[in-house]
Amino acid sequence: MRIVLVGPPGAGKGTQAAFLAKNLSIPHISTGDLFRANISQGTELGKQAKAYMDAGDLVPDAVTIAMARDRMEQPDAANGFLLDGFPRNVSQAVALDEMLRAATMKLDAVLDLEVEEDEVVKRIAGRRICRNDSAHVFHVTYAPAKAEGVCDACGGELYQRGDDSEDTVRNRLEVYHTQTEPIIDYYKAQGLLVTIPALGEVADVTKRAMEALRK
């Protein structure tokens, strides 16, 4: 299967992508991983991306599209893939369609993880991370530490990242609404869109997604 996963920040795309890719035996291809891999390997595309990122600029569509094309042409993606973070706008969606058409392939589905904006803010703004080990993550509502502000695992100080503040989250949502959300209508017009409620336990959301894909 060839699937695109969309949804606002905080919808749980990364978590669901990992579970869905495993269940479907296809590679999970995320934009973040593409950037990191190309930069760490020193590819020409990685050098271009790094130059833009170091300057505080967005990586142009052409560079992102080229990275995605290279990754989708790898042998492990021959029987399908799950795209997470690409396409991020309609121009990239059109480019993806053109890539697949040239390879006589097509998308099977676009999964839209639906979650209310206030819930997104609550999820992200409530995160607290250990200063000693960023792998230790808590949430003031969903997974609180036993002692406020103290990591259960190592006793380190818990803090809120700057990009997790409510104002920053709402700005990120505005960017999503402006740049990425239009691809939902684009794919709906093609009859590919499947909307999945993203509230509840991770396993329950995965089950909904798998059931929708089987249909």
Backbone bond lengths (Angstrom), bond angles and torsions (degrees), N, CA, C in turn:
res aa  C-N    CA-C-N  psi(-1)  N-CA   C-N-CA  omega(-1)  CA-C   N-CA-C  phi
1 M - - - 1.464 - - 1.519 110.22 -
2 R 1.316 115.32 147.44 1.468 122.02 176.05 1.527 107.24 -117.78
3 I 1.325 115.15 114.74 1.466 121.21 -169.52 1.523 110.62 -130.18
4 V 1.317 115.47 143.10 1.469 122.42 170.86 1.526 107.00 -111.21
5 L 1.329 115.80 134.87 1.469 121.24 178.45 1.525 108.40 -110.65
6 V 1.320 116.48 124.54 1.464 120.52 179.25 1.525 109.84 -127.57
7 G 1.321 115.13 164.70 1.456 121.08 179.71 1.514 109.01 155.07
8 P 1.319 117.22 159.94 1.468 120.41 -178.01 1.523 111.44 -70.12
9 P 1.328 117.36 164.24 1.463 119.44 174.21 1.525 108.86 -58.64
10 G 1.334 116.02 139.47 1.458 119.32 -179.26 1.514 114.04 89.25
11 A 1.345 117.53 0.05 1.465 120.51 -179.27 1.524 111.78 -80.12
12 G 1.327 117.10 -12.34 1.462 120.33 -179.76 1.517 113.29 92.48
13 K 1.336 117.37 26.48 1.472 120.61 -176.85 1.529 112.09 -60.37
14 G 1.327 116.56 -46.59 1.459 119.32 -177.79 1.511 112.33 -60.81
15 T 1.328 115.99 -44.08 1.464 121.03 179.79 1.521 110.90 -64.52
16 Q 1.326 116.77 -47.77 1.463 119.95 -179.42 1.524 111.64 -67.06
17 A 1.327 116.94 -37.23 1.464 120.04 179.54 1.520 110.88 -58.99
18 A 1.327 116.63 -42.90 1.461 120.63 -179.04 1.526 111.08 -62.82
19 F 1.330 117.30 -45.56 1.465 121.24 -179.46 1.525 111.47 -67.57
20 L 1.336 116.50 -44.21 1.459 119.75 -177.97 1.525 111.47 -65.89
21 A 1.327 116.33 -42.50 1.465 120.13 179.86 1.526 110.52 -61.28
22 K 1.326 115.79 -40.36 1.468 119.95 178.78 1.525 110.71 -65.63
23 N 1.330 116.73 -45.48 1.470 120.66 -179.01 1.525 112.01 -64.18
24 L 1.324 116.03 -32.96 1.470 120.76 -176.67 1.531 112.92 -95.39
25 S 1.347 116.40 -5.16 1.479 121.98 -179.70 1.528 111.83 58.08
26 I 1.330 115.27 45.65 1.464 121.02 176.10 1.527 108.16 -131.01
27 P 1.343 118.34 155.00 1.459 119.49 -179.59 1.528 113.04 -72.33
28 H 1.328 115.01 143.61 1.465 122.67 174.53 1.516 106.36 -91.41
29 I 1.321 117.16 116.02 1.463 122.27 -178.10 1.524 108.53 -111.32
30 S 1.338 116.68 108.32 1.462 120.44 179.84 1.519 110.07 -110.60
31 T 1.331 115.60 147.68 1.462 120.37 179.70 1.519 110.81 -59.50
32 G 1.336 116.72 -43.06 1.458 119.99 179.92 1.513 112.10 -58.70
33 D 1.338 116.89 -43.97 1.464 120.86 178.86 1.525 111.17 -64.95
34 L 1.335 116.86 -38.22 1.466 120.85 178.67 1.525 110.47 -61.20
35 F 1.328 116.34 -46.69 1.456 120.29 179.59 1.523 110.86 -61.26
36 R 1.335 115.96 -49.46 1.471 119.99 -177.46 1.527 111.55 -61.24
37 A 1.340 116.65 -43.04 1.464 120.41 -178.11 1.525 111.08 -65.31
38 N 1.320 116.89 -45.42 1.465 119.81 -178.32 1.521 111.71 -67.80
39 I 1.336 116.93 -37.31 1.462 120.10 179.18 1.521 110.48 -69.45
40 S 1.330 117.42 -45.07 1.471 120.46 -178.29 1.527 111.56 -66.49
41 Q 1.335 117.23 -31.80 1.456 121.23 -179.68 1.529 112.30 -85.31
42 G 1.311 116.27 -7.52 1.458 120.32 178.39 1.513 114.69 68.03
43 T 1.340 117.42 29.83 1.462 120.00 178.69 1.527 109.56 -69.02
44 E 1.319 115.66 164.09 1.457 119.39 179.14 1.533 110.52 -61.82
45 L 1.320 116.60 -40.40 1.465 120.38 177.49 1.520 110.56 -65.41
46 G 1.333 116.18 -37.67 1.461 120.60 178.34 1.519 111.34 -63.60
47 K 1.324 116.81 -41.13 1.468 120.82 178.87 1.529 110.43 -63.76
48 Q 1.331 115.55 -40.95 1.470 118.95 178.88 1.528 110.44 -64.29
49 A 1.341 115.86 -46.15 1.463 119.79 -179.22 1.523 110.77 -61.36
50 K 1.333 116.49 -43.61 1.466 120.82 -177.42 1.529 111.05 -62.48
51 A 1.317 116.72 -38.18 1.460 120.30 179.80 1.524 111.08 -61.16
52 Y 1.320 115.85 -42.50 1.471 119.45 178.21 1.523 111.09 -68.60
53 M 1.325 116.56 -43.73 1.461 121.01 -178.10 1.528 111.33 -65.15
54 D 1.329 117.04 -40.29 1.464 121.04 178.80 1.521 111.56 -64.27
55 A 1.334 115.57 -28.28 1.465 120.21 179.37 1.528 111.81 -86.40
56 G 1.332 115.45 -1.08 1.466 119.64 -179.89 1.513 113.29 79.66
57 D 1.341 116.66 17.38 1.463 120.92 -179.02 1.524 110.76 -102.38
58 L 1.333 116.08 158.82 1.457 120.99 174.48 1.522 109.17 -71.86
59 V 1.321 116.21 142.88 1.465 120.13 175.52 1.530 107.69 -69.87
60 P 1.339 118.57 126.83 1.471 120.99 -177.50 1.524 112.69 -59.57
61 D 1.320 115.61 153.77 1.456 120.91 179.55 1.525 111.72 -54.82
62 A 1.323 117.32 -41.28 1.463 120.63 -175.11 1.525 111.50 -58.98
63 V 1.335 117.26 -39.46 1.467 121.36 -179.47 1.529 109.93 -71.09
64 T 1.330 116.27 -45.12 1.468 120.42 179.35 1.521 110.79 -61.75
65 I 1.326 117.21 -43.63 1.466 121.97 -179.58 1.530 110.47 -62.67
66 A 1.335 116.63 -42.05 1.468 120.21 179.75 1.521 111.31 -63.97
67 M 1.335 117.15 -41.01 1.464 120.56 177.10 1.529 110.84 -62.20
68 A 1.326 115.83 -44.52 1.468 120.15 -179.44 1.526 110.26 -63.49
69 R 1.329 116.79 -41.26 1.470 120.43 179.56 1.524 110.41 -61.01
70 D 1.329 116.52 -46.79 1.468 120.45 179.61 1.528 111.23 -58.44
71 R 1.340 115.81 -43.41 1.461 119.22 -177.22 1.530 111.49 -68.69
72 M 1.325 117.47 -40.19 1.458 120.42 -178.71 1.520 112.72 -70.10
73 E 1.336 116.57 -16.14 1.463 120.96 178.63 1.530 112.17 -88.37
74 Q 1.339 117.62 -2.24 1.456 120.70 178.45 1.535 110.11 -71.87
75 P 1.329 116.89 150.56 1.481 120.76 -175.25 1.522 114.80 -54.94
76 D 1.352 117.29 -36.43 1.464 118.57 -176.24 1.525 112.95 -69.90
77 A 1.351 116.95 -12.26 1.463 120.70 179.86 1.526 112.24 -100.65
78 A 1.331 116.29 7.50 1.466 119.78 -176.17 1.527 112.19 -62.03
79 N 1.332 117.10 -33.58 1.459 120.13 -177.35 1.525 113.57 -101.25
80 G 1.333 116.29 8.47 1.448 119.35 177.00 1.509 112.75 140.91
81 F 1.318 115.92 173.68 1.465 122.39 -179.14 1.517 108.79 -166.36
82 L 1.316 114.56 164.14 1.462 121.27 174.00 1.519 107.07 -123.37
83 L 1.322 116.59 116.79 1.463 122.06 -178.11 1.520 110.73 -93.68
84 D 1.327 115.48 130.18 1.466 122.28 -177.17 1.531 108.11 -130.10
85 G 1.336 116.73 110.47 1.461 120.43 -178.05 1.515 113.53 95.81
86 F 1.291 116.68 -4.48 1.467 123.34 175.38 1.524 107.56 -141.29
87 P 1.329 117.69 129.86 1.471 127.57 -0.62 1.534 111.92 -77.44
88 R 1.346 115.02 151.45 1.463 119.54 -179.56 1.521 111.38 -106.12
89 N 1.335 117.86 -4.45 1.459 121.11 176.06 1.529 108.35 -153.99
90 V 1.329 115.92 173.59 1.465 120.13 -175.29 1.525 111.36 -64.80
91 S 1.335 117.82 -37.03 1.465 120.18 179.11 1.522 111.02 -59.42
92 Q 1.339 116.04 -42.19 1.460 119.54 178.05 1.529 111.09 -69.04
93 A 1.325 117.09 -34.36 1.464 120.38 177.89 1.528 110.71 -64.46
94 V 1.318 116.11 -41.31 1.468 120.60 177.83 1.531 109.79 -63.87
95 A 1.338 116.22 -42.64 1.464 120.56 179.08 1.524 111.12 -62.69
96 L 1.333 116.57 -39.55 1.467 120.54 178.19 1.528 110.16 -63.45
97 D 1.316 117.09 -44.05 1.465 120.25 177.53 1.521 111.02 -57.84
98 E 1.329 115.83 -42.34 1.471 120.33 -178.70 1.525 110.76 -66.37
99 M 1.345 117.01 -39.62 1.461 121.40 178.25 1.522 110.49 -61.06
100 L 1.323 115.13 -48.80 1.453 119.95 -176.98 1.529 111.11 -66.89
101 R 1.319 116.29 -39.47 1.469 119.95 179.29 1.524 110.76 -62.06
102 A 1.336 116.33 -40.39 1.467 120.88 179.91 1.524 111.07 -64.63
103 A 1.332 115.78 -28.15 1.465 120.54 179.77 1.528 111.67 -97.31
104 T 1.327 116.35 13.29 1.468 123.90 -176.70 1.529 111.40 51.56
105 M 1.313 115.28 44.90 1.457 122.09 176.50 1.519 108.96 -125.09
106 K 1.338 115.75 171.46 1.459 120.07 176.31 1.531 109.31 -154.42
107 L 1.318 115.36 160.43 1.455 120.28 174.71 1.524 109.52 -73.63
108 D 1.336 114.89 147.15 1.457 119.91 176.07 1.519 111.80 -95.26
109 A 1.348 116.36 -33.79 1.459 118.93 -178.03 1.521 110.50 -164.46
110 V 1.319 115.41 155.48 1.462 122.81 172.63 1.526 106.00 -122.52
111 L 1.330 116.45 112.98 1.462 121.56 -178.95 1.521 109.81 -91.88
112 D 1.307 115.72 120.99 1.466 122.15 178.87 1.528 108.65 -104.79
113 L 1.340 116.20 110.21 1.459 120.54 177.57 1.522 108.50 -81.09
114 E 1.317 116.18 111.55 1.464 121.86 -173.21 1.529 110.73 -97.49
115 V 1.328 115.57 127.33 1.464 121.07 177.56 1.520 108.09 -150.06
116 E 1.331 116.59 141.08 1.464 121.14 -178.76 1.525 110.86 -64.61
117 E 1.329 115.93 148.68 1.463 120.84 -176.94 1.527 111.94 -60.52
118 D 1.333 117.06 -42.32 1.472 119.57 -179.61 1.527 111.31 -62.79
119 E 1.334 116.48 -33.48 1.467 119.99 177.92 1.530 110.50 -69.19
120 V 1.333 116.60 -38.30 1.471 120.79 176.65 1.525 110.00 -59.10
121 V 1.337 115.33 -47.44 1.466 120.02 -179.70 1.524 109.81 -61.10
122 K 1.331 116.08 -43.61 1.469 120.42 -179.68 1.522 111.12 -61.77
123 R 1.334 116.07 -43.39 1.471 120.37 -178.90 1.525 111.98 -62.83
124 I 1.327 115.99 -48.35 1.470 119.06 -173.64 1.523 111.87 -79.56
125 A 1.332 116.94 -45.97 1.469 120.00 -176.89 1.523 112.13 -67.35
126 G 1.333 117.18 -18.43 1.459 119.79 -179.96 1.522 114.45 -88.87
127 R 1.331 117.07 -3.26 1.465 119.69 -179.41 1.521 111.56 -70.79
128 R 1.320 115.42 141.46 1.455 121.92 174.30 1.527 108.19 -133.29
129 I 1.316 116.18 133.69 1.470 121.85 -173.21 1.519 110.22 -120.48
130 C 1.327 116.20 142.93 1.464 121.49 179.76 1.527 110.48 -75.09
131 R 1.325 116.49 132.21 1.465 120.39 178.86 1.530 111.42 -67.99
132 N 1.318 117.15 -26.01 1.469 120.51 -179.06 1.520 112.64 -80.84
133 D 1.319 117.16 -31.42 1.467 121.22 -176.67 1.521 108.68 -152.44
134 S 1.329 116.22 108.46 1.471 120.72 -175.53 1.525 112.36 -66.80
135 A 1.343 117.80 -10.32 1.463 120.14 176.97 1.531 111.32 -75.47
136 H 1.339 115.93 -15.93 1.464 120.44 178.14 1.528 108.21 -89.11
137 V 1.316 116.54 102.07 1.464 121.66 -175.42 1.527 109.61 -119.99
138 F 1.332 115.72 134.41 1.462 122.00 179.59 1.530 108.81 -125.49
139 H 1.319 115.55 173.53 1.465 120.66 177.12 1.521 107.82 -141.75
140 V 1.320 115.43 134.48 1.465 119.40 -174.03 1.532 112.16 -62.38
141 T 1.339 117.41 -24.67 1.462 120.84 179.98 1.522 112.51 -107.98
142 Y 1.330 117.45 -49.96 1.459 121.57 -171.09 1.535 114.34 -86.76
143 A 1.319 117.29 -28.12 1.470 120.03 -179.20 1.524 109.30 -149.10
144 P 1.346 117.27 65.45 1.466 119.97 -175.02 1.529 112.31 -71.12
145 A 1.334 114.78 149.51 1.469 120.07 173.78 1.521 108.67 -70.06
146 K 1.331 115.86 154.88 1.467 120.03 -179.99 1.525 111.09 -62.97
147 A 1.339 115.99 -39.08 1.467 121.50 175.73 1.519 107.73 -116.61
148 E 1.313 117.84 128.03 1.458 121.66 -175.69 1.526 111.23 -55.55
149 G 1.341 115.79 127.15 1.456 120.93 176.03 1.510 115.43 79.99
150 V 1.349 117.18 5.72 1.470 120.35 -177.45 1.528 110.01 -125.94
151 C 1.330 116.57 129.48 1.458 122.49 -179.55 1.530 110.73 -66.56
152 D 1.325 117.09 128.60 1.467 121.24 177.73 1.525 111.67 -62.56
153 A 1.339 116.69 -33.99 1.459 120.84 -171.79 1.519 113.87 -78.55
154 C 1.340 116.48 -40.17 1.472 118.06 -173.30 1.519 114.35 -133.66
155 G 1.322 117.65 -3.52 1.455 120.18 -179.75 1.504 114.48 81.81
156 G 1.348 116.26 6.20 1.465 120.00 179.86 1.519 112.02 -70.75
157 E 1.329 115.46 165.21 1.462 120.67 179.10 1.522 110.21 -75.03
158 L 1.323 116.55 135.61 1.459 121.38 174.69 1.526 109.01 -94.16
159 Y 1.320 115.84 139.12 1.467 119.57 -179.28 1.522 110.36 -140.92
160 Q 1.318 115.33 164.03 1.461 121.86 177.07 1.525 108.46 -100.99
161 R 1.317 117.30 124.00 1.465 120.44 177.52 1.524 109.82 -63.22
162 G 1.329 115.21 148.99 1.453 119.72 -179.31 1.514 113.29 -58.34
163 D 1.357 116.58 -37.11 1.464 118.88 -178.62 1.527 112.51 -82.14
164 D 1.341 116.61 4.90 1.466 120.50 174.54 1.528 112.41 -100.95
165 S 1.328 117.52 1.74 1.459 119.46 -179.77 1.524 109.51 -68.14
166 E 1.342 116.48 155.65 1.456 119.65 -176.50 1.527 112.41 -59.08
167 D 1.334 117.58 -42.83 1.467 120.21 -179.79 1.524 111.24 -60.99
168 T 1.342 116.25 -42.88 1.461 120.14 -179.27 1.522 110.68 -66.84
169 V 1.327 116.70 -40.57 1.471 120.41 179.49 1.524 109.92 -62.23
170 R 1.340 116.56 -43.61 1.473 119.04 -179.60 1.526 110.88 -65.83
171 N 1.330 117.55 -33.84 1.472 120.33 175.08 1.519 110.79 -65.35
172 R 1.342 116.60 -41.65 1.464 120.46 178.03 1.525 110.93 -63.46
173 L 1.317 116.26 -37.25 1.464 120.19 177.55 1.523 111.12 -65.77
174 E 1.328 115.99 -38.34 1.463 119.37 178.70 1.528 110.70 -63.91
175 V 1.331 115.93 -40.70 1.470 120.24 176.31 1.530 109.89 -61.94
176 Y 1.335 116.25 -42.45 1.470 120.48 178.47 1.529 110.80 -60.80
177 H 1.342 116.43 -47.14 1.466 120.05 -179.16 1.530 111.09 -60.76
178 T 1.330 116.26 -38.16 1.467 120.74 -175.79 1.521 112.53 -78.27
179 Q 1.340 116.77 -45.63 1.458 120.60 -171.60 1.526 114.26 -94.48
180 T 1.332 116.56 -44.62 1.465 119.60 -169.74 1.518 113.78 -98.33
181 E 1.309 118.01 -38.02 1.465 120.63 -176.07 1.525 113.77 -55.24
182 P 1.345 120.02 -33.12 1.475 118.96 178.67 1.526 114.28 -58.07
183 I 1.349 118.86 -22.44 1.461 118.31 179.03 1.528 111.45 -69.36
184 I 1.335 116.65 -18.79 1.468 119.31 177.54 1.529 109.99 -63.85
185 D 1.336 117.12 -46.55 1.463 120.11 177.24 1.525 110.83 -66.58
186 Y 1.327 116.50 -35.58 1.469 121.77 179.67 1.527 109.85 -59.52
187 Y 1.319 116.96 -46.94 1.457 120.36 -178.76 1.531 112.26 -79.00
188 K 1.329 116.64 -28.71 1.467 119.41 176.27 1.531 109.81 -61.88
189 A 1.333 115.93 -39.50 1.468 120.91 179.40 1.526 111.29 -63.87
190 Q 1.332 117.12 -24.30 1.468 121.38 178.68 1.535 112.09 -90.34
191 G 1.333 116.01 -2.05 1.460 119.62 -179.50 1.520 113.70 74.34
192 L 1.324 117.35 21.83 1.468 121.68 -176.40 1.519 113.64 -101.63
193 L 1.332 117.32 -15.10 1.461 120.42 -171.17 1.527 112.93 -76.50
194 V 1.324 115.11 132.02 1.462 122.65 173.88 1.522 107.08 -128.03
195 T 1.324 117.64 116.33 1.460 121.76 -177.56 1.523 110.18 -94.03
196 I 1.346 115.70 128.87 1.461 122.31 -177.64 1.525 109.55 -119.69
197 P 1.339 118.99 121.27 1.472 119.60 173.89 1.523 109.27 -60.79
198 A 1.340 117.06 126.32 1.463 121.16 -173.75 1.517 113.51 -101.61
199 L 1.332 117.23 16.01 1.461 120.38 176.07 1.523 109.70 -88.85
200 G 1.315 115.93 150.86 1.462 120.07 177.17 1.510 112.51 107.97
201 E 1.327 115.80 -172.33 1.463 121.72 -179.66 1.521 110.57 -65.06
202 V 1.337 115.16 148.33 1.468 121.25 -179.38 1.530 110.76 -53.94
203 A 1.335 116.49 -46.19 1.467 120.66 -177.76 1.525 111.80 -62.45
204 D 1.328 116.56 -34.75 1.470 120.25 -180.00 1.531 110.96 -68.92
205 V 1.334 116.37 -40.02 1.469 120.20 178.38 1.521 109.79 -65.62
206 T 1.333 116.99 -42.02 1.467 121.07 177.90 1.525 110.52 -60.86
207 K 1.332 116.48 -42.52 1.461 120.77 179.81 1.525 110.85 -61.89
208 R 1.351 117.08 -42.70 1.465 120.48 177.82 1.523 110.44 -60.48
209 A 1.318 115.59 -43.43 1.471 120.28 -178.01 1.530 110.81 -64.44
210 M 1.325 116.74 -45.16 1.462 120.40 -179.63 1.528 110.92 -63.99
211 E 1.318 117.03 -39.86 1.465 120.36 178.92 1.534 110.65 -64.73
212 A 1.335 115.98 -39.94 1.460 120.34 179.07 1.531 110.90 -65.25
213 L 1.345 116.94 -39.30 1.465 120.66 179.88 1.529 111.44 -67.56
214 R 1.325 116.97 -35.52 1.471 120.11 179.63 1.532 111.48 -64.20
215 K 1.341 115.15 -29.51 1.476 118.91 179.06 1.527 112.28 -74.13
